[in-house]
Amino acid sequence: MVPPAAGADHDPAETVRADVSTGPPGRKEHRIRISEPLLGVEEETAVLAVLRSGRLTSGPRVEEFEQAFAAAHGFAHAVAVSSGTTALVTALRAHGIGPGDEVITTPLTFGATLNALLEVGAATRFADIDDDFLLDPAAVAAAITPRTRAIMPVHLYGLPADMPEITRLAERHGLTVIADAAQAHGALVAGQSVAAASTATFSMYGSKNITCGEGGVVTTPDARIADRLRLIRNHGMRNRYEHLMAGSNYRLTEMQAAIGSVQLGRLPEINRRRAAHAARLTTGLEGVPGLITPRQPADRLHVWHQYTVRLTDDARAGRDEVIEALDQAGVEARVFYPRLAFDHDCYRDHPRIARGDTPRAELISRQVLSLPVHPRLTDTDLDRVIDAVRRTLVSPGPEPHPKP
């Protein structure tokens, strides 16, 4: 049976190990999942400390987490919120983006990007992507209209978009940049943290490079925007019962913040492991006909939230066949994302969604396939992934793969 080819940002099953038969009778090997968080005793201890303190929300752990997150990403301000989606909504509201405004973004993204824009009342215009899966600055330039207020690049799969060019474009047209960095913890562009000169939003969902189950963070260099972010997440209050603006309850709990602080300490090692695993996969999959492996541009640091290949028309098997074959071998592969953001019944005729001309995104969405790259993989696991892909796509029969 082919696993559901859906965006798995909200699939609780993706972090569970199970045993499956993948070899001779009587032999069992664990199933290799697409995502498994790296958690340990430190996270357990941190949660217990919060429970024993009796203070479960809006306390010192949240403040500590925010300070640590800002420091780790080179930002002046970090504001913790309840999810990656509310991080997007809060950032848009803090910048005053709403009805009558238009935001340009990518169609190859999880639905949260589009949902956040619709929630604040903004219109969405989609621009095409480049072969790196990310917004093409030239396509963004062509999509700008007199109503455009902001550009929302998405740092997909852990690879940052071309922020220098997007920032220059935004400055020329007087536009705001809000980066969806949900999958890009620790990623760099030209040696700087993603969107260092703009507002950025991160997710702490269970499948991300670091997690606290659910949660999000908005980072910004602007103290005025940071103040608005804190007001919006807390019912518009700076002090209890002092409402300065209309707000919402987007607060992060003390337990989530305690887990997040421990995870931040693990981030360098997690990203190092992911990069090493990505390098091993790329070496092992070189030369497979019809398979394009991902690359890291020289000026950007990829943090490998997903290892995403492309299956072209020259491939020996189609995408569903590859997923089925890997499933039989005990390897989980997923499609992030099988449809473009606007290509769902609920969005197709929406009056605030302009599809635009996005032929590269349409092609690439039919080709992408993500393979396991998470930090809990062993060399043996990675060899199993490589062998399963090569057995499916290399003809005739299995072929020894090169060792890194």
SULKA-V155224 format. One record per run of one state. SS is the DSSP state (helix for helix, strand for strand, loop for the rest). FROM is the first residue (numbers start at 1). TO is the last residue. If there is no record, write none. Layout:
BEGIN
SS:FROM:TO
SS:FROM:TO
END
This chain:
BEGIN
loop:1:7
helix:8:10
loop:11:11
helix:12:15
loop:16:18
strand:19:20
loop:21:28
strand:29:30
loop:31:31
strand:32:32
loop:33:40
helix:41:53
loop:54:56
strand:57:57
loop:58:59
helix:60:73
loop:74:76
strand:77:81
loop:82:83
helix:84:94
loop:95:101
strand:102:106
loop:107:110
helix:111:119
loop:120:122
strand:123:127
loop:128:128
strand:129:129
loop:130:134
strand:135:135
loop:136:136
helix:137:143
loop:144:147
strand:148:152
loop:153:153
strand:154:154
loop:155:155
helix:156:158
loop:159:162
helix:163:173
loop:174:175
strand:176:180
loop:181:187
strand:188:189
loop:190:191
strand:192:193
loop:194:198
strand:199:203
loop:204:204
strand:205:205
loop:206:212
strand:213:213
loop:214:215
strand:216:220
loop:221:222
helix:223:233
strand:234:234
loop:235:236
strand:237:239
loop:240:241
strand:242:243
loop:244:248
strand:249:249
loop:250:252
strand:253:253
helix:254:285
loop:286:290
strand:291:292
loop:293:299
strand:300:301
loop:302:306
strand:307:311
loop:312:318
helix:319:328
loop:329:330
strand:331:331
loop:332:333
strand:334:334
loop:335:344
helix:345:348
loop:349:352
strand:353:354
loop:355:358
helix:359:365
loop:366:367
strand:368:371
loop:372:378
helix:379:393
loop:394:404
END
